[in-house]
């Protein structure tokens, strides 16, 4: 089994491995900058699993921001039958593509 960590950022949880690339909520750093994600919920070295309550003390994930991107377009369509009412709204979430360096 490979080493992995479960991190929380932007209100969502991600299972990450060393070298993996993940799209997370915008972290406020430019492309090429290193960031530290300190909300680590679980860490496994391949043999032992350490689960935090709620976070693992002293654990930290270092990542590099590859690019700041926009997610896919999501369409919200509202309609009321027989009333002639319809509304179409599109949304693209700003995301940060990060590459996991170490944990």
C-alpha positions in Angstrom: 0.0 0.0 0.0 1.3 3.5 -0.9 1.7 6.3 1.6 -1.3 8.8 1.5 -2.8 11.6 3.5 -6.4 12.9 3.9 -6.4 16.7 3.9 -9.2 19.2 4.4 -9.2 22.5 2.5 -12.1 24.7 1.4 -14.6 22.7 3.4 -13.8 19.5 1.3 -11.7 16.5 2.1 -9.2 15.0 -0.4 -7.1 11.8 -0.4 -3.7 12.7 -1.7 -0.5 10.9 -2.5 3.0 12.2 -3.1 3.2 13.6 -6.6 -0.5 13.7 -7.2 -2.3 16.7 -8.7 -5.5 17.8 -7.2 -8.0 20.6 -7.9 -9.0 22.4 -4.7 -10.8 25.5 -3.7 -8.9 28.7 -4.4 -6.1 29.1 -1.8 -4.9 32.7 -2.6 -1.4 31.9 -3.9 0.0 32.5 -7.4 1.2 29.7 -9.7 4.6 28.4 -8.7 4.3 29.2 -5.0 4.6 26.6 -2.2 1.8 26.3 0.3 1.4 24.3 3.5 -1.9 22.6 4.2 -2.1 22.0 8.0 -5.6 20.5 8.3 -4.4 16.8 7.9 -7.1 14.4 9.1 -5.2 11.1 8.5 -1.7 10.0 7.5 -0.6 6.6 6.3 3.0 5.7 5.6 2.0 2.5 3.8 1.9 0.3 6.9 0.5 2.4 9.8 -2.5 4.7 9.7 -2.6 7.7 12.1 -6.1 9.2 12.4 -6.5 12.6 14.0 -9.2 13.8 16.4 -10.0 15.9 14.4 -6.5 16.6 13.0 -3.2 14.9 13.3 -0.9 16.9 15.5 2.3 18.1 13.8 1.3 16.7 10.4 1.6 19.0 7.5 1.3 18.6 3.7 3.5 20.7 1.4 2.1 21.5 -2.0 3.0 23.6 -5.0 0.3 25.7 -6.8 0.6 24.6 -10.5 -2.2 26.9 -11.8 -5.2 28.9 -10.8 -8.0 27.7 -13.1 -11.8 27.8 -13.4 -13.9 24.7 -13.0 -16.4 23.4 -15.5 -19.5 25.4 -16.2 -22.5 24.4 -14.1 -26.0 25.3 -15.2 -28.8 26.0 -12.8 -32.1 26.0 -14.6 -35.4 27.0 -12.8 -38.8 26.6 -14.3 -42.4 26.9 -13.2 -44.8 25.0 -15.3 -47.7 26.8 -17.0 -46.4 30.2 -15.8 -43.9 31.1 -18.5 -41.2 31.5 -15.9 -37.7 30.1 -16.5 -34.3 31.2 -15.5 -30.9 29.9 -16.6 -27.8 30.7 -14.6 -24.3 29.5 -15.2 -21.4 29.3 -12.7 -17.7 28.5 -12.9 -15.9 28.0 -9.6 -12.4 29.4 -9.3 -10.0 26.5 -8.4 -6.3 26.0 -7.7 -4.5 23.0 -9.2 -1.9 21.9 -6.7 0.8 19.2 -6.8 1.5 17.4 -3.6 5.2 17.5 -2.7 5.5 15.9 0.7 3.7 15.1 4.0 
